[in-house]
Amino acid sequence: MSRVLVTGASGMLGHDVCRVFSKDYDIFPFSHKELDIIDEARIREVFKELNPDIVINCAAYTQVDLCEEKKDLAFKVNSQGVHNLSKMCDSFNAFLVHISTDYVFSGKSKSPYKEEDNTSPINVYGASKLEGEKKIQDTFDNYIIVRTSWLFGKNGKNFIKTILELSKKLDVLRVVDDQVGRPTYTKDIAQGIKWLLDSGAKGIFHVANEGTCSWYELARFAIKEKGIDVEIIPVDSNEFKRPAERPSYSVLDTTKFKTTCGRSLRHWKDAVRDYLSYLKLDD
Ligand SMILES: NC(=O)c1ccc[n+]([C@@H]2O[C@H](COP(=O)([O-])OP(=O)(O)OC[C@H]3O[C@@H](n4cnc5c(N)ncnc54)[C@H](OP(=O)(O)O)[C@@H]3O)[C@@H](O)[C@H]2O)c1
């Protein structure tokens, strides 16, 4: 059985990756505390001990707005940390699966972004993630880079949870309607990553649930599914000025993933329904 080291294993995606992979792989999960990807010596120690066949890097500095003021930290984790992992994978002959983001694009396109489209991030987070991708590509070619978008999952803060929490306190919610993307369930993308690995693919892949929507449409859908009585008003993003600019259109074209794996992730509405049915258990 292949030995898989998972970094950032306590994060929202890390949790589901460990769960999905543990059926067929020998999983070694490491939280931030247990393995800081900035710490090269510690990475070497862990590699020596485990000799992993595969590394799945779910570790990242993901606080998009904070990245604007903590630029050094964002680049240390999302670029230098990723470089450290790729160098170590290269010397230990391990395969690297790295998670990247739709935020490497400007959001100015009118059609879904393909893997080879020009990147042009508009915030520090996106720039640091793009530099991480380049560090991998400059190091070796034994990798998959998975770009995904708008994640929601059981084990982390996310937009849907925030909307449901706000709906308990407010009668009216104002939600941005001029940013469009592909909401993606961490449980589904973990499965998609497994399909890609099992297919023997290499390179960059866009992986997301099917369908597109705005944040407003996503909020309206979640609220309706939960049967909550709250008014939702669509607004422009300039009503909510935030430190980091967001791409207005960040729809990823997943054709390459679907062709490679011979299947697709389900529609985001089915994924959200599934997620909400889980949330019923403990809300
Ligand atoms: N969330 C989204 O909407 C989204 C969209 C597109 C792509 N992505 C990408 O998907 C991946 C997973 O994101 P996520 O949503 O699961 O984020 P998350 O919940 O914030 O998980 C990231 C994990 O990385 C850990 N971490 C931070 N700095 C680290 C370091 N120096 N060394 C080791 N671990 C470190 C964090 O630990 P602490 O919290 O303890 O610091 C956290 O457990 C990331 O690569 C992210 O860029 C996310």
The ligand as an SDF file (V2000), in Angstrom:
LIG
                    3D

 48 52  0  0  0  0  0  0  0  0999 V2000
  -10.9260   27.5470    1.2210 N   0  0  0  0  0  0  0  0  0  0  0  0
  -11.1040   27.8130   -0.0490 C   0  0  0  0  0  0  0  0  0  0  0  0
  -12.1380   28.3650   -0.4570 O   0  0  0  0  0  0  0  0  0  0  0  0
  -10.0550   27.4420   -1.0520 C   0  0  0  0  0  0  0  0  0  0  0  0
  -10.2800   27.7350   -2.4150 C   0  0  0  0  0  0  0  0  0  0  0  0
   -9.3130   27.3590   -3.3590 C   0  0  0  0  0  0  0  0  0  0  0  0
   -8.1470   26.7140   -2.9470 C   0  0  0  0  0  0  0  0  0  0  0  0
   -7.9390   26.4740   -1.6200 N   0  0  0  0  0  0  0  0  0  0  0  0
   -6.6950   25.7900   -1.2270 C   0  0  0  0  0  0  0  0  0  0  0  0
   -7.0450   24.5510   -0.6550 O   0  0  0  0  0  0  0  0  0  0  0  0
   -6.0470   24.1690    0.3070 C   0  0  0  0  0  0  0  0  0  0  0  0
   -6.7300   23.7880    1.6160 C   0  0  0  0  0  0  0  0  0  0  0  0
   -7.4250   24.9210    2.1110 O   0  0  0  0  0  0  0  0  0  0  0  0
   -8.4550   24.8510    3.3200 P   0  0  0  0  0  0  0  0  0  0  0  0
   -9.6650   25.5870    2.8990 O   0  0  0  0  0  0  0  0  0  0  0  0
   -8.5580   23.4600    3.8330 O   0  0  0  0  0  0  0  0  0  0  0  0
   -7.6810   25.7770    4.3560 O   0  0  0  0  0  0  0  0  0  0  0  0
   -7.4830   25.6370    5.9390 P   0  0  0  0  0  0  0  0  0  0  0  0
   -8.6910   25.0280    6.5580 O   0  0  0  0  0  0  0  0  0  0  0  0
   -7.0080   26.9810    6.3780 O   0  0  0  0  0  0  0  0  0  0  0  0
   -6.2970   24.5850    6.0340 O   0  0  0  0  0  0  0  0  0  0  0  0
   -4.9660   24.9330    5.8500 C   0  0  0  0  0  0  0  0  0  0  0  0
   -4.1420   24.2250    6.8940 C   0  0  0  0  0  0  0  0  0  0  0  0
   -2.7790   24.5700    6.7110 O   0  0  0  0  0  0  0  0  0  0  0  0
   -2.1930   24.7500    7.9780 C   0  0  0  0  0  0  0  0  0  0  0  0
   -0.9900   25.5700    7.8940 N   0  0  0  0  0  0  0  0  0  0  0  0
   -0.8760   26.9190    7.8100 C   0  0  0  0  0  0  0  0  0  0  0  0
    0.4180   27.2680    7.7730 N   0  0  0  0  0  0  0  0  0  0  0  0
    1.1400   26.1160    7.8060 C   0  0  0  0  0  0  0  0  0  0  0  0
    2.5240   25.8140    7.8070 C   0  0  0  0  0  0  0  0  0  0  0  0
    3.4580   26.7790    7.7650 N   0  0  0  0  0  0  0  0  0  0  0  0
    2.9080   24.5090    7.8530 N   0  0  0  0  0  0  0  0  0  0  0  0
    1.9780   23.5200    7.9300 C   0  0  0  0  0  0  0  0  0  0  0  0
    0.6600   23.7490    7.9620 N   0  0  0  0  0  0  0  0  0  0  0  0
    0.2370   25.0360    7.8980 C   0  0  0  0  0  0  0  0  0  0  0  0
   -3.2850   25.3950    8.8050 C   0  0  0  0  0  0  0  0  0  0  0  0
   -3.0330   25.2230   10.1810 O   0  0  0  0  0  0  0  0  0  0  0  0
   -3.3700   26.4160   11.2340 P   0  0  0  0  0  0  0  0  0  0  0  0
   -4.7840   26.8340   10.9350 O   0  0  0  0  0  0  0  0  0  0  0  0
   -3.1750   25.7580   12.5460 O   0  0  0  0  0  0  0  0  0  0  0  0
   -2.3700   27.4920   10.9320 O   0  0  0  0  0  0  0  0  0  0  0  0
   -4.5180   24.6250    8.3340 C   0  0  0  0  0  0  0  0  0  0  0  0
   -4.7010   23.4440    9.1100 O   0  0  0  0  0  0  0  0  0  0  0  0
   -5.0890   25.3520    0.3960 C   0  0  0  0  0  0  0  0  0  0  0  0
   -3.9820   25.1070   -0.4290 O   0  0  0  0  0  0  0  0  0  0  0  0
   -5.8890   26.5150   -0.1810 C   0  0  0  0  0  0  0  0  0  0  0  0
   -5.0460   27.4870   -0.7420 O   0  0  0  0  0  0  0  0  0  0  0  0
   -8.8660   26.8140   -0.6720 C   0  0  0  0  0  0  0  0  0  0  0  0
  1  2  1  0
  2  3  2  0
  2  4  1  0
  4  5  1  0
  4 48  2  0
  5  6  2  0
  6  7  1  0
  7  8  2  0
  8  9  1  0
  8 48  1  0
  9 10  1  0
  9 46  1  0
 10 11  1  0
 11 12  1  0
 11 44  1  0
 12 13  1  0
 13 14  1  0
 14 15  2  0
 14 16  1  0
 14 17  1  0
 17 18  1  0
 18 19  2  0
 18 20  1  0
 18 21  1  0
 21 22  1  0
 22 23  1  0
 23 24  1  0
 23 42  1  0
 24 25  1  0
 25 26  1  0
 25 36  1  0
 26 27  1  0
 26 35  1  0
 27 28  2  0
 28 29  1  0
 29 30  1  0
 29 35  2  0
 30 31  1  0
 30 32  2  0
 32 33  1  0
 33 34  2  0
 34 35  1  0
 36 37  1  0
 36 42  1  0
 37 38  1  0
 38 39  2  0
 38 40  1  0
 38 41  1  0
 42 43  1  0
 44 45  1  0
 44 46  1  0
 46 47  1  0
M  CHG  2   8   1  16  -1
M  END
$$$$
